[in-house]
Amino acid sequence: MAALARKGTRENGDQRTGRPPQAEPVSAVARALAHYRRVGLDTICFIYHLSKHPQYMPVTEELFRLIEQGRLAAVTSSLVLVEVLARPQQLGNYAAVESYRVALSTFPHLELRRSDIAITEQAADLRARYHLSTPEAIQLATALVDGAEVFIGNSPALRAVREIEVLLLEDLAASTTSGGRA
């Protein structure tokens, strides 16, 4: 925090030369998400991030940085807790269980939304129409009912969805390695 107040930093410009502050370089992920204000997140975003997946960690790291900074608001179903906490519980890693639970429930600008009748009915419709798994349908329905503008997941089956724009992590990852857009 003190670094933000120091003179001569990027944020404040160079006091000696009077040059304006330099803008932070904009990542391919930030560019791809720049025109969205609210995103829906599938569980896989959290799993790849927490497991430090070598291909997707750069994408999820930037995604969660944007959310933490408030540049994006995010919503996910509380189902994410079932899917994220199950493996460490199976392994008896209760410290990870508690750490993940706290991180997910207190992460800035991330809403864990409980399912209600509107979400479950929407999920049933999406599951039937697109042959999605039940967890994917619930996550997607949560995003739709909660007003997300885009849904981020990684299942190719999501490409068929028409009710909301879908971005796949694999496409965002390809944009970071090629330097292009998603």
C-alpha positions as CSV (number, residue, x, y, z in Angstrom):
1,M,0.0,0.0,0.0
2,A,2.8,2.4,0.8
3,A,4.2,1.8,-2.7
4,L,1.1,3.5,-4.1
5,A,1.8,6.7,-2.3
6,R,5.5,7.0,-3.2
7,K,6.6,9.7,-5.5
8,G,8.0,8.6,-8.8
9,T,6.1,5.4,-9.0
10,R,4.3,4.3,-12.1
11,E,1.0,5.1,-10.5
12,N,1.9,8.7,-9.7
13,G,4.1,9.5,-12.6
14,D,7.7,10.7,-12.5
15,Q,7.9,13.8,-10.3
16,R,11.3,14.8,-11.7
17,T,10.3,14.8,-15.4
18,G,6.7,15.6,-15.0
19,R,5.8,12.6,-17.2
20,P,2.3,11.1,-16.7
21,P,2.0,7.7,-15.1
22,Q,2.6,4.8,-17.3
23,A,-0.3,2.5,-17.8
24,E,0.0,-1.1,-16.8
25,P,0.3,-3.4,-19.8
26,V,-3.1,-4.8,-20.6
27,S,-3.1,-8.6,-20.7
28,A,-5.0,-10.6,-23.4
29,V,-7.3,-11.8,-20.7
30,A,-8.1,-8.3,-19.5
31,R,-8.7,-7.2,-23.1
32,A,-11.0,-10.2,-23.7
33,L,-13.0,-9.3,-20.6
34,A,-12.8,-5.5,-20.8
35,H,-16.4,-4.9,-22.0
36,Y,-18.0,-7.1,-19.3
37,R,-19.0,-6.0,-15.9
38,R,-20.4,-9.2,-14.4
39,V,-19.2,-12.8,-15.2
40,G,-20.4,-16.2,-14.3
41,L,-17.8,-18.7,-13.4
42,D,-17.9,-22.5,-13.7
43,T,-16.2,-24.6,-11.0
44,I,-13.4,-25.5,-13.4
45,C,-12.0,-21.9,-13.1
46,F,-11.5,-22.5,-9.4
47,I,-10.2,-26.0,-9.7
48,Y,-7.6,-25.0,-12.3
49,H,-6.5,-22.1,-10.2
50,L,-6.2,-23.9,-6.9
51,S,-4.4,-26.8,-8.5
52,K,-2.0,-24.4,-10.4
53,H,-2.8,-26.1,-13.7
54,P,0.2,-25.3,-15.9
55,Q,-1.8,-24.4,-19.0
56,Y,-4.6,-22.4,-17.3
57,M,-3.0,-20.8,-14.3
58,P,-1.9,-17.7,-16.2
59,V,-5.5,-17.2,-17.3
60,T,-7.1,-17.9,-13.9
61,E,-4.6,-15.8,-12.1
62,E,-5.4,-12.8,-14.3
63,L,-9.2,-13.5,-14.1
64,F,-9.2,-13.6,-10.3
65,R,-6.9,-10.5,-10.1
66,L,-9.5,-8.6,-12.2
67,I,-12.3,-9.8,-9.9
68,E,-10.3,-9.0,-6.7
69,Q,-9.6,-5.5,-8.0
70,G,-13.2,-4.9,-8.7
71,R,-12.7,-4.6,-12.4
72,L,-15.1,-7.5,-12.7
73,A,-17.9,-8.7,-10.5
74,A,-18.4,-12.5,-10.5
75,V,-21.1,-15.0,-9.5
76,T,-20.9,-18.7,-9.1
77,S,-23.2,-21.3,-7.6
78,S,-22.6,-22.3,-4.0
79,L,-22.3,-25.8,-5.7
80,V,-18.6,-24.7,-6.2
81,L,-18.0,-25.6,-2.5
82,V,-19.1,-29.2,-3.1
83,E,-16.9,-29.6,-6.1
84,V,-13.8,-27.8,-4.7
85,L,-13.9,-29.1,-1.2
86,A,-14.6,-32.8,-2.0
87,R,-11.1,-33.8,-3.1
88,P,-9.2,-32.3,-0.1
89,Q,-11.8,-33.9,2.2
90,Q,-11.2,-37.3,0.6
91,L,-7.5,-36.8,1.1
92,G,-8.0,-35.8,4.7
93,N,-6.4,-32.4,4.0
94,Y,-8.7,-30.4,6.4
95,A,-6.4,-27.4,6.4
96,A,-7.0,-27.0,2.6
97,V,-10.7,-27.6,3.1
98,E,-10.9,-24.7,5.6
99,S,-8.6,-22.5,3.5
100,Y,-10.6,-23.0,0.3
101,R,-13.9,-22.5,2.1
102,V,-12.8,-19.2,3.6
103,A,-11.2,-18.0,0.4
104,L,-14.3,-18.8,-1.7
105,S,-16.7,-17.3,0.8
106,T,-14.7,-14.0,1.4
107,F,-13.2,-13.3,-2.0
108,P,-13.8,-9.7,-3.0
109,H,-16.4,-9.1,-5.7
110,L,-17.3,-12.8,-5.9
111,E,-20.8,-13.9,-5.0
112,L,-21.6,-17.5,-4.1
113,R,-25.3,-17.8,-4.9
114,R,-27.6,-20.5,-3.5
115,S,-29.9,-22.3,-5.9
116,D,-33.5,-21.4,-5.8
117,I,-36.5,-22.4,-7.9
118,A,-35.7,-20.0,-10.8
119,I,-32.1,-21.4,-11.0
120,T,-33.1,-25.1,-10.7
121,E,-35.8,-24.7,-13.4
122,Q,-33.4,-22.8,-15.7
123,A,-30.8,-25.5,-15.0
124,A,-33.2,-28.3,-16.0
125,D,-34.0,-26.5,-19.2
126,L,-30.3,-25.9,-20.1
127,R,-29.4,-29.5,-19.2
128,A,-32.2,-30.9,-21.4
129,R,-31.5,-28.5,-24.3
130,Y,-27.7,-28.7,-24.4
131,H,-27.0,-32.1,-22.8
132,L,-24.9,-30.4,-20.1
133,S,-23.8,-32.1,-16.9
134,T,-26.0,-31.1,-13.9
135,P,-23.2,-29.1,-12.3
136,E,-22.5,-27.2,-15.5
137,A,-26.3,-26.5,-16.0
138,I,-26.6,-25.2,-12.4
139,Q,-23.5,-23.0,-12.8
140,L,-24.8,-21.6,-16.1
141,A,-28.3,-21.1,-14.8
142,T,-26.9,-19.2,-11.8
143,A,-25.0,-16.9,-14.1
144,L,-28.1,-16.3,-16.2
145,V,-30.5,-15.7,-13.4
146,D,-28.0,-13.4,-11.6
147,G,-27.5,-11.2,-14.7
148,A,-24.0,-12.2,-15.8
149,E,-23.0,-11.0,-19.2
150,V,-20.7,-13.9,-20.0
151,F,-20.0,-17.3,-18.6
152,I,-16.5,-18.7,-18.3
153,G,-16.0,-22.4,-18.3
154,N,-14.0,-25.0,-20.3
155,S,-16.4,-27.6,-21.6
156,P,-16.7,-27.7,-25.4
157,A,-20.4,-28.5,-24.8
158,L,-20.8,-24.9,-23.6
159,R,-20.1,-23.6,-27.1
160,A,-23.7,-24.5,-28.1
161,V,-25.3,-22.3,-25.5
162,R,-27.1,-19.3,-26.9
163,E,-28.7,-17.7,-23.8
164,I,-25.4,-16.1,-22.7
165,E,-22.0,-15.5,-24.2
166,V,-19.6,-18.2,-23.3
167,L,-15.8,-18.0,-23.1
168,L,-13.7,-21.1,-22.7
169,L,-10.5,-21.1,-20.7
170,E,-8.8,-22.9,-23.5
171,D,-9.5,-19.9,-25.8
172,L,-8.4,-17.4,-23.3
173,A,-5.2,-19.5,-22.7
174,A,-4.6,-19.5,-26.5
175,S,-4.9,-15.8,-26.6
176,T,-2.3,-15.3,-23.9
177,T,0.3,-17.5,-25.6
178,S,-0.3,-16.0,-29.0
179,G,-0.6,-12.4,-27.7
180,G,-3.9,-12.1,-29.6
181,R,-7.5,-11.8,-28.6
182,A,-9.7,-14.5,-27.3
